[in-house]
């Protein structure tokens, strides 16, 4: 059983570290709300920004903007940085009353405490060339307005980048003290990890290590429970490997089924697939500002379902690789054929809105997402050729080939279906894309 004094000790030590961080101080600069904790109606405490410092106060506040109801044991896990937020909310281990954005603010601060140590402020050899938006048919004032709207929609929005014609034309981090640090900060990108993993698979296919039409059992003799007999690699890539016959039903998976791809990459390449990704995709693109979350840090196989942390600038390179048709510095990293397959629905009647671990915006039929389904374009006012990598709570890569644009925006907005947030964000950004 967790004593309130033990929890208080953990929190106060944590806040001592947080209050020394320019990143955290930037994050709470305009955050003056009260986040209250109710531990089984017996103990109450709240946190707030008190004179540009985050403070812990024991007792109950009558002015709380958000109240979290949870057991003391869960509060300890939360402040120790070990909480599975998705599971806690989905199973209602945490109940939220009031404006949930303030709870997400706390989770953001806890992430920064973990991620700041990875920051390396060295200038990279293969970094972005920066030019003004006006040189590429865009307007600075419209992009500024889009950035402002994003921050109004999500108080925890931390970044907004636009790449056009292969150049960085807009970059916003909503910070002053820590702006330079945020250029390199590693952000948890949740399920965007999936789309990046599909690119790693594309490298392996391009190198001839295996084919997407290979059976899973050609590489893993006893696949994890859930993968049906006769399932091929392309069925795992399209999340259709769990219903017989394979390819006939979409089932979104972030666990053992999809992580089988990491095992296959390890076996086919003869090296740990994390290392394979580093040598064959990340380093050729000049990507060094990334790390792995605690849950997958010690795993040798490439995590597929989630777990990557990466800077927005580095993420943009992965989006640009699509627009370069798989080429980087004159070298064909991934074949055009694979990338073309990746952004088309391999099983149109099963899910028209999903390619190889990437979401599509076509109007070819019925699409399915974890918490929503429909027909037509997922984002009605976005171009039909747009595709997107989406991470839980609002991490996005939007790639629009017809406009030669890549957009990156990270943050945390507590909405279970990321598509709802993607639509909000695209509506905010759309006026700046009226080229």
N, C-alpha and C positions, 0 to 999 in steps of 0.2 A: 504494500500500500504506500502511495506517495503522500508524504506530509507536505503541507503548504509551505513550510519553512524550506524544505529541500527544493521545491519548485521555485521558490522566491530566489534562492541562491543561484540556481541555474540561469534564471532570467536576468538577474542583476549583473552577473558576470558576462552574459551575452551582450547586454546593453552597453557595458563598458567598452567592449570591442566595437560594437556598431557605431557608437558615438564618436569614435576616432576615424571613421571612414568618410571621406569626402563624397563617395558615391551615396551612402546612406543619408548624409546631411543634405545633399542635393534632392534626394528622393522625398524627404519630409519638409522641404523648404516651404511648400504651399499646402502641406497636409497638416491641418490643425484640428483633426477630429478625435473622438474618443472611441476606442475599441475595448469593449468590456468582456470579461470572462466570468461565466457562471459555472462553478464546479459543483454540480449536484445540489444546487440551492443552499449550500452550506458555506462555501467560501466564494468571495468575489474579489476580483482585482481588475484594474483597467490600465491601458497604456495610452499615452498621448505625447504629442510634441509640446514640450514645455520649454519655451525659450530656445528653439532650434536644437533641442536634444530630445531623444525618445526616452520617456520616463515610465517607470513601473510604480503604480500606486495601489496599496492594498485597500480593499473596501469597495463599496458600490457607488456608482455614479448615476445621478438622475438625468444626465445629459448625454448618455451614450448614443452614438450614431449607429453602432452595430454591436450586438451582443451575441457571443458564442456560448452555447451550452454544451458542455462535454465533461467527461470524467477526468479527474486529476491525472490519471495515468496517461491519458491521451494528450493532455496539455504538456506533460513532460516530454513525450515523444515529439510533439510539434516544436517546442523550443530547443530541442536537441538536434533538430534538422533531419529527423528520421521518418517523418510522417508521409504515408502514401495518401496524398490529398484527395485524389480521385476516389479511392476506395472509401475514405472517411466520409466524404460527402454523399457518395452513392448509397452507402449502407446506413446513412444518417447517424453515424457515430458523433458527428458534429451537427448541431442544429444552429441555424443562423437566423437572427431576427434583426431587421434593419438593412442598411446599405452594405451589401456583401463586398463592395469594392474596397472597403477599409480592411476587411480580413485578407483580401488578396494583397493589399499593401504590405501587411505583415509578412506574408509568404515571400514576397519580392525581396524584402529586407533580409530575410533569412537566406535566400539564394545568393544575394550579393556577398554576404558574410562568407559563404563557401567559395564563391567564384573569384573573388577579388585577388586571391593569392596566385591565380594562374596568369594574371595579366603581365605581358611582356611588352614594354613600350618601344622596342626596337622598330625602326622603319624597315619594312619588308622590301626585298628586291622586286618581287612581282606584286606590287600593290596597284591600286587603281589610279589611272590618269583622271584628274578632276577638271571639268570644264563647266561653264555657266549653262544653265538650262536654256537660255535664249539662243545659244549657239546650236541647239538641237531641237528647235521648234517648240520649246516649252517656256512657261513664264514663272519667274521666281515668286511673284505675288500669289499666283494660284496655288503653287506648291506650299507656300507658307500658310495659306488658308486651309489647305488639306491637312497639314501637320497640326494646326490648331484644332480642327474638328476631330482628328484622331484622339488628341489628348482630352477633349471634352467628352468623347464617347467612353474613354477608358483612362481613368486617372493614373493607372499603372503602366500606360504606354511608355516605352523607353526608347524606341528607335523607328525611323522611317527613312529608307534609302530608295533612290530611283536611279537605275542604270538605263541610259539610252544610247543606241549606236555603239555599245560596248564601252561607254565611258560613264564615270560617276558624275551625275549632274545635280544631285540633291542629297543632302545628308543632314539628319536632325536627330539629336539625342536628348532633348529636353533637360539639359543640365548645364551648369556653369563651372563649378569647381572641378568636376570630374570628367569634363568633356573629352580630353585627350585619352584618359583611361578607358572610357566607353568605346573608343574606336577599336580596342582590342579585347574588351571584356567578353567572356564566354557566357552566352545565355542558353538556358535550357530550352531546347526547341521541340521537346515532346515528339509527336509523331511525324514531324518533318524528317526525323531520323529515317523513317521508312523510305521516303523518296530518295534520300541520299544513298541509302543502301541499294536501291534499285539501280542507281548509277554505277555503284561498285560492281554489281552483277553484270551490268552492261560492259564494263571494262573486261571482265573475265570472258564473256561471250565473244567480244571483239578479239581477244587474244586466243580464242579457240580452246579454252579450258573446258567448256561444256556448252550445251545448247539448251535453249528454253524448252525445247520439246523432249529433252531427256526425262525419263521417269525419275521420280525422287528416289526410288529404290535402286537405281543405277549407281547412286552415290551413298545413300544411307540405307543399309540393309534392313534396319528395323526403325522406321520413322516413328516419331512421337504419336501418341494416341490423338486421333482427330483427323490425321491425314489419311484419306481413303486409298484403297488399292487403285493402281493405275493413274494416280495423280502425277502430273508432270511439274517441272519447275515453274512453268508459266501459270499453273493453277495456284501455286503459292504466291507468285507475284501479283496475281489478280484477286487473291483472297477467295478463291473458289475451290479449295482443295479439301473441304471438310464434308461435302455431301456427295453421295454416289448417285449417278456418275459424276466425276469431277467436272467442274465448269458449269454446273446447272444451278448453283445457289451461291449467293454472296454472303460470306460470314466474316465480319471485320474482326481481326485477331491481332493482338499485340504481344502474344506470349510464345509458347513453345513451337506452335505450328509455323509461324512466320520466321522465327529464329532458326529454323532448320536451314534457311538460306545461308546463314553464317557458317553452319557446319559444312555445307556443300562447298562453299568458297574455300574453307580450310583444307578440305580433302583434295579438291581439284588443284589448288595452287601449291600444296605442299608446305604451307607456312600458316601461322595463325592469321585468320582472315582480317583481324584488326590491322596487323602489320601489312598484309596485302593491300588493304585500302589506303594505308599511309603511303606506301611506295608507289602504287600504280594509279592513284587518283589524286590524293591530297597534295603530295609533294609536286607532281607535275603542274598542278594549278597554283602552286605557291601558297597552299593552305597550311598554316601552322598554328593559328589561334583557335584551337579547339581542345576539348578534353571530354571526359566521360563522367556521368553521374555516379554517385556512390554505389548505386544498385548494380552497375555493370562495370565498374572500374577494374575489377580483378578478373573479368571474363576475357578469355583470349579470342573467342570467336566474335566477329563483328556483331554488335547488337543491331537488330533490325527493327523491332517494335517501337523502341524509344531509347533514350539514354545519352544522346549526343548533346554537347554544349559547344557553342561556336559563336564567333563574332558575326554581326550582320554583314560586314564587309566580305568576310570569307564565304558566308552563305551566298552572297550575291554572285560569286564566281561560279558556284554550282548552277545557279539559274542561268547565267550567261553561257555556260557550256551548251545548254539546249539551243540557244540562238546561234551559237557558233557551229551548229551541226556536229558537235562532238569533237571539234578541233580546238587545240590550245597551243599557242606559240608554234603554229605550223604542223603540229603533230596530231594525228587522229587518235584521240584517247578512247573514244567510244564511236562505234560505227553509226552512220546515218540510219542504216536499216533498223538497228536496235532502238535508236531514239524515236524513230517514226512509229515503231510498234509500241513503245512505252506510252505514247500519248494518244493511243487509239484504244477503244474498248475491245479486248480480245474475245469477249463473250457478250456481244451486244444485247442479246435478249435476257442476260442475267443481270447485267448492270451497265447501262450505257454511259455512266458517269465515272467509270474507273478504268484506268490503264494498268500499268505496272507500278503499283504503289504510289499513284498520283491521281488527283481528282481532275476531271475534265468538265468543260463548260459547253459541250455540244448540245444540240437539240435532236438527237437521234432516237430517243426513246425514253424508257423509264430508268431512273437512277435511284440508288439506295445509299444512304449514309447511316452511321451508327444509331442516330435518333430521329431520322427524318427520311422521307422518300418523296419523289415527285417525277414530273415529266418536263421536258424542255430544258432550257439552260438553268443551271443551278443559280447563277447570278444573272438575271434576265437582261440587265442593261450593260453587261460586259461582253466583249467580242466572243464569238463562238469558238475561236481558236485559242482562247485563253485556257491555261491549265494552272493548277495550284497545288502546292504542298501545304497542308494545314496541320498545325499542332494544337493540342488541347488548350483551351483558355485563350486562344487568339494569337498564335504565332503563324505567320504566313509568308510564303513566297508566291507571288503572282507573276506568271510569265505570259507575255502577250506578243507572240511572233509578228502579227500583222502591224504592230506599232513599234517593234524592235525595242521592247521595254521589259525590264525586270524590276519588280517592286518587292522590297523586304520591309516587314514591320513586325516587331516583337512586343510582347507585353502580356498581361494577365487580366482577363475579364471573365468573371464567373458566369459563363453561359455554357451549358452542357453540350449543345450542338454548335460546333465551331462554324458551321455554315451560316448561322444567324449572324454571328459576329463578322464573318467575311463579307456578307451582304452590306452590313452597316458601314464597314470600312471602305468597301469599294464605292459605295454611294458618296462617301466623304472625299475620296480621291478622284472620282470620275471627272469633275470639272477641270482638274489640272491635266487631264489626258485628252481634252477636246482639241486635238492638234489640227 
